[in-house]
Amino acid sequence: MLFRFILYSVVAWFVFRWLDGFFGPGNKGSRKGNATRSRGEKKSRVRKDVGEYIDYEEVKEDK
């Protein structure tokens, strides 16, 4: 009886853990070594020694 309770508890723990990993917010699967970034902290696709191209338009002011 006690063995069956422990077995069901372990199986339920694995099922809930799998469901949490599957439906959890932002954790694509395992939690090992995944450091979540805040939304304001984006990694740039351009290397720092190259710089980024900024497209802008010049506006002439009427005087």
mmCIF file of the N, C-alpha and C atoms, coordinates in Angstrom:
data_MODEL
# 
_entry.id   MODEL 
# 
loop_
_atom_site.group_PDB 
_atom_site.id 
_atom_site.type_symbol 
_atom_site.label_atom_id 
_atom_site.label_alt_id 
_atom_site.label_comp_id 
_atom_site.label_asym_id 
_atom_site.label_entity_id 
_atom_site.label_seq_id 
_atom_site.pdbx_PDB_ins_code 
_atom_site.Cartn_x 
_atom_site.Cartn_y 
_atom_site.Cartn_z 
_atom_site.occupancy 
_atom_site.B_iso_or_equiv 
_atom_site.pdbx_formal_charge 
_atom_site.auth_seq_id 
_atom_site.auth_comp_id 
_atom_site.auth_asym_id 
_atom_site.auth_atom_id 
_atom_site.pdbx_PDB_model_num 
ATOM 1   N N  . MET A 1 1  ? 0.829  -1.190 0.000   1.00 0.00 ? 1  MET A N  1 
ATOM 2   C CA . MET A 1 1  ? 0.000  0.000  0.000   1.00 0.00 ? 1  MET A CA 1 
ATOM 3   C C  . MET A 1 1  ? 0.878  1.260  0.000   1.00 0.00 ? 1  MET A C  1 
ATOM 4   N N  . LEU A 1 2  ? 1.881  1.301  0.855   1.00 0.00 ? 2  LEU A N  1 
ATOM 5   C CA . LEU A 1 2  ? 2.783  2.452  0.913   1.00 0.00 ? 2  LEU A CA 1 
ATOM 6   C C  . LEU A 1 2  ? 3.610  2.557  -0.365  1.00 0.00 ? 2  LEU A C  1 
ATOM 7   N N  . PHE A 1 3  ? 4.017  1.415  -0.897  1.00 0.00 ? 3  PHE A N  1 
ATOM 8   C CA . PHE A 1 3  ? 4.782  1.410  -2.142  1.00 0.00 ? 3  PHE A CA 1 
ATOM 9   C C  . PHE A 1 3  ? 3.959  1.996  -3.294  1.00 0.00 ? 3  PHE A C  1 
ATOM 10  N N  . ARG A 1 4  ? 2.696  1.655  -3.369  1.00 0.00 ? 4  ARG A N  1 
ATOM 11  C CA . ARG A 1 4  ? 1.821  2.163  -4.419  1.00 0.00 ? 4  ARG A CA 1 
ATOM 12  C C  . ARG A 1 4  ? 1.637  3.682  -4.290  1.00 0.00 ? 4  ARG A C  1 
ATOM 13  N N  . PHE A 1 5  ? 1.511  4.172  -3.067  1.00 0.00 ? 5  PHE A N  1 
ATOM 14  C CA . PHE A 1 5  ? 1.379  5.614  -2.834  1.00 0.00 ? 5  PHE A CA 1 
ATOM 15  C C  . PHE A 1 5  ? 2.642  6.353  -3.290  1.00 0.00 ? 5  PHE A C  1 
ATOM 16  N N  . ILE A 1 6  ? 3.809  5.817  -2.953  1.00 0.00 ? 6  ILE A N  1 
ATOM 17  C CA . ILE A 1 6  ? 5.078  6.446  -3.357  1.00 0.00 ? 6  ILE A CA 1 
ATOM 18  C C  . ILE A 1 6  ? 5.221  6.400  -4.880  1.00 0.00 ? 6  ILE A C  1 
ATOM 19  N N  . LEU A 1 7  ? 4.848  5.287  -5.484  1.00 0.00 ? 7  LEU A N  1 
ATOM 20  C CA . LEU A 1 7  ? 4.941  5.165  -6.938  1.00 0.00 ? 7  LEU A CA 1 
ATOM 21  C C  . LEU A 1 7  ? 4.025  6.171  -7.631  1.00 0.00 ? 7  LEU A C  1 
ATOM 22  N N  . TYR A 1 8  ? 2.778  6.288  -7.182  1.00 0.00 ? 8  TYR A N  1 
ATOM 23  C CA . TYR A 1 8  ? 1.848  7.259  -7.769  1.00 0.00 ? 8  TYR A CA 1 
ATOM 24  C C  . TYR A 1 8  ? 2.316  8.695  -7.544  1.00 0.00 ? 8  TYR A C  1 
ATOM 25  N N  . SER A 1 9  ? 2.898  8.963  -6.397  1.00 0.00 ? 9  SER A N  1 
ATOM 26  C CA . SER A 1 9  ? 3.401  10.311 -6.119  1.00 0.00 ? 9  SER A CA 1 
ATOM 27  C C  . SER A 1 9  ? 4.544  10.680 -7.058  1.00 0.00 ? 9  SER A C  1 
ATOM 28  N N  . VAL A 1 10 ? 5.456  9.748  -7.283  1.00 0.00 ? 10 VAL A N  1 
ATOM 29  C CA . VAL A 1 10 ? 6.588  10.014 -8.173  1.00 0.00 ? 10 VAL A CA 1 
ATOM 30  C C  . VAL A 1 10 ? 6.103  10.202 -9.615  1.00 0.00 ? 10 VAL A C  1 
ATOM 31  N N  . VAL A 1 11 ? 5.170  9.367  -10.057 1.00 0.00 ? 11 VAL A N  1 
ATOM 32  C CA . VAL A 1 11 ? 4.638  9.492  -11.413 1.00 0.00 ? 11 VAL A CA 1 
ATOM 33  C C  . VAL A 1 11 ? 3.903  10.824 -11.566 1.00 0.00 ? 11 VAL A C  1 
ATOM 34  N N  . ALA A 1 12 ? 3.094  11.198 -10.584 1.00 0.00 ? 12 ALA A N  1 
ATOM 35  C CA . ALA A 1 12 ? 2.374  12.471 -10.646 1.00 0.00 ? 12 ALA A CA 1 
ATOM 36  C C  . ALA A 1 12 ? 3.350  13.635 -10.667 1.00 0.00 ? 12 ALA A C  1 
ATOM 37  N N  . TRP A 1 13 ? 4.432  13.558 -9.891  1.00 0.00 ? 13 TRP A N  1 
ATOM 38  C CA . TRP A 1 13 ? 5.429  14.634 -9.870  1.00 0.00 ? 13 TRP A CA 1 
ATOM 39  C C  . TRP A 1 13 ? 6.066  14.803 -11.250 1.00 0.00 ? 13 TRP A C  1 
ATOM 40  N N  . PHE A 1 14 ? 6.417  13.693 -11.906 1.00 0.00 ? 14 PHE A N  1 
ATOM 41  C CA . PHE A 1 14 ? 7.003  13.768 -13.237 1.00 0.00 ? 14 PHE A CA 1 
ATOM 42  C C  . PHE A 1 14 ? 6.013  14.321 -14.257 1.00 0.00 ? 14 PHE A C  1 
ATOM 43  N N  . VAL A 1 15 ? 4.750  13.911 -14.157 1.00 0.00 ? 15 VAL A N  1 
ATOM 44  C CA . VAL A 1 15 ? 3.746  14.407 -15.102 1.00 0.00 ? 15 VAL A CA 1 
ATOM 45  C C  . VAL A 1 15 ? 3.542  15.906 -14.926 1.00 0.00 ? 15 VAL A C  1 
ATOM 46  N N  . PHE A 1 16 ? 3.400  16.373 -13.688 1.00 0.00 ? 16 PHE A N  1 
ATOM 47  C CA . PHE A 1 16 ? 3.214  17.804 -13.450 1.00 0.00 ? 16 PHE A CA 1 
ATOM 48  C C  . PHE A 1 16 ? 4.448  18.606 -13.852 1.00 0.00 ? 16 PHE A C  1 
ATOM 49  N N  . ARG A 1 17 ? 5.608  18.058 -13.622 1.00 0.00 ? 17 ARG A N  1 
ATOM 50  C CA . ARG A 1 17 ? 6.837  18.749 -14.025 1.00 0.00 ? 17 ARG A CA 1 
ATOM 51  C C  . ARG A 1 17 ? 6.923  18.855 -15.550 1.00 0.00 ? 17 ARG A C  1 
ATOM 52  N N  . TRP A 1 18 ? 6.544  17.785 -16.256 1.00 0.00 ? 18 TRP A N  1 
ATOM 53  C CA . TRP A 1 18 ? 6.554  17.810 -17.712 1.00 0.00 ? 18 TRP A CA 1 
ATOM 54  C C  . TRP A 1 18 ? 5.530  18.813 -18.237 1.00 0.00 ? 18 TRP A C  1 
ATOM 55  N N  . LEU A 1 19 ? 4.343  18.832 -17.644 1.00 0.00 ? 19 LEU A N  1 
ATOM 56  C CA . LEU A 1 19 ? 3.315  19.773 -18.085 1.00 0.00 ? 19 LEU A CA 1 
ATOM 57  C C  . LEU A 1 19 ? 3.733  21.217 -17.808 1.00 0.00 ? 19 LEU A C  1 
ATOM 58  N N  . ASP A 1 20 ? 4.393  21.447 -16.681 1.00 0.00 ? 20 ASP A N  1 
ATOM 59  C CA . ASP A 1 20 ? 4.871  22.791 -16.374 1.00 0.00 ? 20 ASP A CA 1 
ATOM 60  C C  . ASP A 1 20 ? 5.940  23.225 -17.378 1.00 0.00 ? 20 ASP A C  1 
ATOM 61  N N  . GLY A 1 21 ? 6.817  22.329 -17.761 1.00 0.00 ? 21 GLY A N  1 
ATOM 62  C CA . GLY A 1 21 ? 7.819  22.657 -18.762 1.00 0.00 ? 21 GLY A CA 1 
ATOM 63  C C  . GLY A 1 21 ? 7.213  22.865 -20.134 1.00 0.00 ? 21 GLY A C  1 
ATOM 64  N N  . PHE A 1 22 ? 6.133  22.156 -20.411 1.00 0.00 ? 22 PHE A N  1 
ATOM 65  C CA . PHE A 1 22 ? 5.493  22.256 -21.716 1.00 0.00 ? 22 PHE A CA 1 
ATOM 66  C C  . PHE A 1 22 ? 4.644  23.517 -21.837 1.00 0.00 ? 22 PHE A C  1 
ATOM 67  N N  . PHE A 1 23 ? 3.886  23.842 -20.791 1.00 0.00 ? 23 PHE A N  1 
ATOM 68  C CA . PHE A 1 23 ? 2.987  24.986 -20.840 1.00 0.00 ? 23 PHE A CA 1 
ATOM 69  C C  . PHE A 1 23 ? 3.503  26.181 -20.054 1.00 0.00 ? 23 PHE A C  1 
ATOM 70  N N  . GLY A 1 24 ? 4.659  26.082 -19.449 1.00 0.00 ? 24 GLY A N  1 
ATOM 71  C CA . GLY A 1 24 ? 5.187  27.164 -18.621 1.00 0.00 ? 24 GLY A CA 1 
ATOM 72  C C  . GLY A 1 24 ? 5.547  28.385 -19.437 1.00 0.00 ? 24 GLY A C  1 
ATOM 73  N N  . PRO A 1 25 ? 5.616  29.542 -18.796 1.00 0.00 ? 25 PRO A N  1 
ATOM 74  C CA . PRO A 1 25 ? 5.906  30.786 -19.515 1.00 0.00 ? 25 PRO A CA 1 
ATOM 75  C C  . PRO A 1 25 ? 7.370  30.901 -19.912 1.00 0.00 ? 25 PRO A C  1 
ATOM 76  N N  . GLY A 1 26 ? 7.665  30.850 -21.199 1.00 0.00 ? 26 GLY A N  1 
ATOM 77  C CA . GLY A 1 26 ? 8.980  31.168 -21.729 1.00 0.00 ? 26 GLY A CA 1 
ATOM 78  C C  . GLY A 1 26 ? 10.077 30.159 -21.523 1.00 0.00 ? 26 GLY A C  1 
ATOM 79  N N  . ASN A 1 27 ? 9.871  29.072 -20.848 1.00 0.00 ? 27 ASN A N  1 
ATOM 80  C CA . ASN A 1 27 ? 10.928 28.075 -20.658 1.00 0.00 ? 27 ASN A CA 1 
ATOM 81  C C  . ASN A 1 27 ? 10.807 27.014 -21.724 1.00 0.00 ? 27 ASN A C  1 
ATOM 82  N N  . LYS A 1 28 ? 11.513 27.109 -22.772 1.00 0.00 ? 28 LYS A N  1 
ATOM 83  C CA . LYS A 1 28 ? 11.410 26.173 -23.879 1.00 0.00 ? 28 LYS A CA 1 
ATOM 84  C C  . LYS A 1 28 ? 11.959 24.804 -23.484 1.00 0.00 ? 28 LYS A C  1 
ATOM 85  N N  . GLY A 1 29 ? 11.273 24.081 -22.670 1.00 0.00 ? 29 GLY A N  1 
ATOM 86  C CA . GLY A 1 29 ? 11.704 22.742 -22.272 1.00 0.00 ? 29 GLY A CA 1 
ATOM 87  C C  . GLY A 1 29 ? 12.383 22.740 -20.925 1.00 0.00 ? 29 GLY A C  1 
ATOM 88  N N  . SER A 1 30 ? 13.663 22.423 -20.907 1.00 0.00 ? 30 SER A N  1 
ATOM 89  C CA . SER A 1 30 ? 14.358 22.249 -19.639 1.00 0.00 ? 30 SER A CA 1 
ATOM 90  C C  . SER A 1 30 ? 14.726 23.584 -19.014 1.00 0.00 ? 30 SER A C  1 
ATOM 91  N N  . ARG A 1 31 ? 14.984 23.542 -17.729 1.00 0.00 ? 31 ARG A N  1 
ATOM 92  C CA . ARG A 1 31 ? 15.339 24.756 -16.988 1.00 0.00 ? 31 ARG A CA 1 
ATOM 93  C C  . ARG A 1 31 ? 16.833 24.850 -16.704 1.00 0.00 ? 31 ARG A C  1 
ATOM 94  N N  . LYS A 1 32 ? 17.607 23.934 -17.198 1.00 0.00 ? 32 LYS A N  1 
ATOM 95  C CA . LYS A 1 32 ? 19.037 23.896 -16.875 1.00 0.00 ? 32 LYS A CA 1 
ATOM 96  C C  . LYS A 1 32 ? 19.787 25.002 -17.607 1.00 0.00 ? 32 LYS A C  1 
ATOM 97  N N  . GLY A 1 33 ? 20.291 25.975 -16.874 1.00 0.00 ? 33 GLY A N  1 
ATOM 98  C CA . GLY A 1 33 ? 21.134 27.011 -17.445 1.00 0.00 ? 33 GLY A CA 1 
ATOM 99  C C  . GLY A 1 33 ? 20.427 28.035 -18.288 1.00 0.00 ? 33 GLY A C  1 
ATOM 100 N N  . ASN A 1 34 ? 19.112 28.080 -18.274 1.00 0.00 ? 34 ASN A N  1 
ATOM 101 C CA . ASN A 1 34 ? 18.400 29.080 -19.055 1.00 0.00 ? 34 ASN A CA 1 
ATOM 102 C C  . ASN A 1 34 ? 18.257 30.350 -18.226 1.00 0.00 ? 34 ASN A C  1 
ATOM 103 N N  . ALA A 1 35 ? 18.941 31.384 -18.630 1.00 0.00 ? 35 ALA A N  1 
ATOM 104 C CA . ALA A 1 35 ? 18.810 32.678 -17.961 1.00 0.00 ? 35 ALA A CA 1 
ATOM 105 C C  . ALA A 1 35 ? 17.827 33.507 -18.766 1.00 0.00 ? 35 ALA A C  1 
ATOM 106 N N  . THR A 1 36 ? 16.729 33.874 -18.152 1.00 0.00 ? 36 THR A N  1 
ATOM 107 C CA . THR A 1 36 ? 15.741 34.648 -18.884 1.00 0.00 ? 36 THR A CA 1 
ATOM 108 C C  . THR A 1 36 ? 16.149 36.107 -18.898 1.00 0.00 ? 36 THR A C  1 
ATOM 109 N N  . ARG A 1 37 ? 15.930 36.758 -20.015 1.00 0.00 ? 37 ARG A N  1 
ATOM 110 C CA . ARG A 1 37 ? 16.257 38.170 -20.169 1.00 0.00 ? 37 ARG A CA 1 
ATOM 111 C C  . ARG A 1 37 ? 14.996 38.991 -20.043 1.00 0.00 ? 37 ARG A C  1 
ATOM 112 N N  . SER A 1 38 ? 15.166 40.173 -19.534 1.00 0.00 ? 38 SER A N  1 
ATOM 113 C CA . SER A 1 38 ? 14.018 41.064 -19.478 1.00 0.00 ? 38 SER A CA 1 
ATOM 114 C C  . SER A 1 38 ? 13.741 41.595 -20.876 1.00 0.00 ? 38 SER A C  1 
ATOM 115 N N  . ARG A 1 39 ? 12.539 42.107 -21.092 1.00 0.00 ? 39 ARG A N  1 
ATOM 116 C CA . ARG A 1 39 ? 12.168 42.569 -22.432 1.00 0.00 ? 39 ARG A CA 1 
ATOM 117 C C  . ARG A 1 39 ? 12.987 43.772 -22.872 1.00 0.00 ? 39 ARG A C  1 
ATOM 118 N N  . GLY A 1 40 ? 13.420 44.606 -21.949 1.00 0.00 ? 40 GLY A N  1 
ATOM 119 C CA . GLY A 1 40 ? 14.177 45.788 -22.309 1.00 0.00 ? 40 GLY A CA 1 
ATOM 120 C C  . GLY A 1 40 ? 15.618 45.481 -22.664 1.00 0.00 ? 40 GLY A C  1 
ATOM 121 N N  . GLU A 1 41 ? 16.066 44.302 -22.351 1.00 0.00 ? 41 GLU A N  1 
ATOM 122 C CA . GLU A 1 41 ? 17.458 43.932 -22.541 1.00 0.00 ? 41 GLU A CA 1 
ATOM 123 C C  . GLU A 1 41 ? 17.570 43.006 -23.760 1.00 0.00 ? 41 GLU A C  1 
ATOM 124 N N  . LYS A 1 42 ? 17.709 43.603 -24.954 1.00 0.00 ? 42 LYS A N  1 
ATOM 125 C CA . LYS A 1 42 ? 17.801 42.812 -26.178 1.00 0.00 ? 42 LYS A CA 1 
ATOM 126 C C  . LYS A 1 42 ? 19.256 42.695 -26.602 1.00 0.00 ? 42 LYS A C  1 
ATOM 127 N N  . LYS A 1 43 ? 19.600 41.538 -27.093 1.00 0.00 ? 43 LYS A N  1 
ATOM 128 C CA . LYS A 1 43 ? 20.954 41.344 -27.585 1.00 0.00 ? 43 LYS A CA 1 
ATOM 129 C C  . LYS A 1 43 ? 21.024 41.859 -29.018 1.00 0.00 ? 43 LYS A C  1 
ATOM 130 N N  . SER A 1 44 ? 22.027 42.651 -29.297 1.00 0.00 ? 44 SER A N  1 
ATOM 131 C CA . SER A 1 44 ? 22.183 43.231 -30.624 1.00 0.00 ? 44 SER A CA 1 
ATOM 132 C C  . SER A 1 44 ? 22.683 42.172 -31.597 1.00 0.00 ? 44 SER A C  1 
ATOM 133 N N  . ARG A 1 45 ? 22.202 42.226 -32.823 1.00 0.00 ? 45 ARG A N  1 
ATOM 134 C CA . ARG A 1 45 ? 22.636 41.285 -33.848 1.00 0.00 ? 45 ARG A CA 1 
ATOM 135 C C  . ARG A 1 45 ? 23.926 41.738 -34.509 1.00 0.00 ? 45 ARG A C  1 
ATOM 136 N N  . VAL A 1 46 ? 24.319 42.981 -34.275 1.00 0.00 ? 46 VAL A N  1 
ATOM 137 C CA . VAL A 1 46 ? 25.492 43.546 -34.917 1.00 0.00 ? 46 VAL A CA 1 
ATOM 138 C C  . VAL A 1 46 ? 26.644 43.559 -33.913 1.00 0.00 ? 46 VAL A C  1 
ATOM 139 N N  . ARG A 1 47 ? 27.842 43.211 -34.407 1.00 0.00 ? 47 ARG A N  1 
ATOM 140 C CA . ARG A 1 47 ? 29.009 43.238 -33.521 1.00 0.00 ? 47 ARG A CA 1 
ATOM 141 C C  . ARG A 1 47 ? 29.292 44.660 -33.066 1.00 0.00 ? 47 ARG A C  1 
ATOM 142 N N  . LYS A 1 48 ? 29.886 44.813 -31.901 1.00 0.00 ? 48 LYS A N  1 
ATOM 143 C CA . LYS A 1 48 ? 30.130 46.143 -31.340 1.00 0.00 ? 48 LYS A CA 1 
ATOM 144 C C  . LYS A 1 48 ? 31.176 46.929 -32.118 1.00 0.00 ? 48 LYS A C  1 
ATOM 145 N N  . ASP A 1 49 ? 32.120 46.242 -32.756 1.00 0.00 ? 49 ASP A N  1 
ATOM 146 C CA . ASP A 1 49 ? 33.148 46.972 -33.501 1.00 0.00 ? 49 ASP A CA 1 
ATOM 147 C C  . ASP A 1 49 ? 32.635 47.451 -34.863 1.00 0.00 ? 49 ASP A C  1 
ATOM 148 N N  . VAL A 1 50 ? 31.496 46.980 -35.332 1.00 0.00 ? 50 VAL A N  1 
ATOM 149 C CA . VAL A 1 50 ? 30.949 47.387 -36.614 1.00 0.00 ? 50 VAL A CA 1 
ATOM 150 C C  . VAL A 1 50 ? 30.012 48.572 -36.450 1.00 0.00 ? 50 VAL A C  1 
ATOM 151 N N  . GLY A 1 51 ? 29.169 48.534 -35.458 1.00 0.00 ? 51 GLY A N  1 
ATOM 152 C CA . GLY A 1 51 ? 28.190 49.591 -35.260 1.00 0.00 ? 51 GLY A CA 1 
ATOM 153 C C  . GLY A 1 51 ? 26.879 49.247 -35.947 1.00 0.00 ? 51 GLY A C  1 
ATOM 154 N N  . GLU A 1 52 ? 25.887 50.095 -35.768 1.00 0.00 ? 52 GLU A N  1 
ATOM 155 C CA . GLU A 1 52 ? 24.591 49.850 -36.370 1.00 0.00 ? 52 GLU A CA 1 
ATOM 156 C C  . GLU A 1 52 ? 24.259 50.958 -37.354 1.00 0.00 ? 52 GLU A C  1 
ATOM 157 N N  . TYR A 1 53 ? 23.555 50.599 -38.411 1.00 0.00 ? 53 TYR A N  1 
ATOM 158 C CA . TYR A 1 53 ? 23.116 51.554 -39.412 1.00 0.00 ? 53 TYR A CA 1 
ATOM 159 C C  . TYR A 1 53 ? 21.762 52.087 -38.989 1.00 0.00 ? 53 TYR A C  1 
ATOM 160 N N  . ILE A 1 54 ? 21.647 53.397 -38.910 1.00 0.00 ? 54 ILE A N  1 
ATOM 161 C CA . ILE A 1 54 ? 20.393 54.034 -38.538 1.00 0.00 ? 54 ILE A CA 1 
ATOM 162 C C  . ILE A 1 54 ? 19.888 54.814 -39.736 1.00 0.00 ? 54 ILE A C  1 
ATOM 163 N N  . ASP A 1 55 ? 18.718 54.435 -40.221 1.00 0.00 ? 55 ASP A N  1 
ATOM 164 C CA . ASP A 1 55 ? 18.115 55.090 -41.372 1.00 0.00 ? 55 ASP A CA 1 
ATOM 165 C C  . ASP A 1 55 ? 17.307 56.285 -40.877 1.00 0.00 ? 55 ASP A C  1 
ATOM 166 N N  . TYR A 1 56 ? 17.567 57.451 -41.423 1.00 0.00 ? 56 TYR A N  1 
ATOM 167 C CA . TYR A 1 56 ? 16.824 58.643 -41.011 1.00 0.00 ? 56 TYR A CA 1 
ATOM 168 C C  . TYR A 1 56 ? 16.609 59.535 -42.211 1.00 0.00 ? 56 TYR A C  1 
ATOM 169 N N  . GLU A 1 57 ? 15.657 60.439 -42.097 1.00 0.00 ? 57 GLU A N  1 
ATOM 170 C CA . GLU A 1 57 ? 15.379 61.407 -43.150 1.00 0.00 ? 57 GLU A CA 1 
ATOM 171 C C  . GLU A 1 57 ? 15.685 62.797 -42.632 1.00 0.00 ? 57 GLU A C  1 
ATOM 172 N N  . GLU A 1 58 ? 16.288 63.595 -43.488 1.00 0.00 ? 58 GLU A N  1 
ATOM 173 C CA . GLU A 1 58 ? 16.548 64.985 -43.115 1.00 0.00 ? 58 GLU A CA 1 
ATOM 174 C C  . GLU A 1 58 ? 15.297 65.793 -43.362 1.00 0.00 ? 58 GLU A C  1 
ATOM 175 N N  . VAL A 1 59 ? 14.965 66.644 -42.435 1.00 0.00 ? 59 VAL A N  1 
ATOM 176 C CA . VAL A 1 59 ? 13.774 67.472 -42.549 1.00 0.00 ? 59 VAL A CA 1 
ATOM 177 C C  . VAL A 1 59 ? 14.225 68.929 -42.666 1.00 0.00 ? 59 VAL A C  1 
ATOM 178 N N  . LYS A 1 60 ? 13.813 69.577 -43.748 1.00 0.00 ? 60 LYS A N  1 
ATOM 179 C CA . LYS A 1 60 ? 14.157 70.987 -43.933 1.00 0.00 ? 60 LYS A CA 1 
ATOM 180 C C  . LYS A 1 60 ? 13.076 71.830 -43.284 1.00 0.00 ? 60 LYS A C  1 
ATOM 181 N N  . GLU A 1 61 ? 13.524 72.787 -42.507 1.00 0.00 ? 61 GLU A N  1 
ATOM 182 C CA . GLU A 1 61 ? 12.574 73.664 -41.820 1.00 0.00 ? 61 GLU A CA 1 
ATOM 183 C C  . GLU A 1 61 ? 12.295 74.874 -42.687 1.00 0.00 ? 61 GLU A C  1 
ATOM 184 N N  . ASP A 1 62 ? 11.047 75.258 -42.805 1.00 0.00 ? 62 ASP A N  1 
ATOM 185 C CA . ASP A 1 62 ? 10.668 76.475 -43.521 1.00 0.00 ? 62 ASP A CA 1 
ATOM 186 C C  . ASP A 1 62 ? 10.858 77.667 -42.596 1.00 0.00 ? 62 ASP A C  1 
ATOM 187 N N  . LYS A 1 63 ? 11.625 78.665 -43.093 1.00 0.00 ? 63 LYS A N  1 
ATOM 188 C CA . LYS A 1 63 ? 11.860 79.843 -42.256 1.00 0.00 ? 63 LYS A CA 1 
ATOM 189 C C  . LYS A 1 63 ? 11.095 81.016 -42.773 1.00 0.00 ? 63 LYS A C  1 
# 
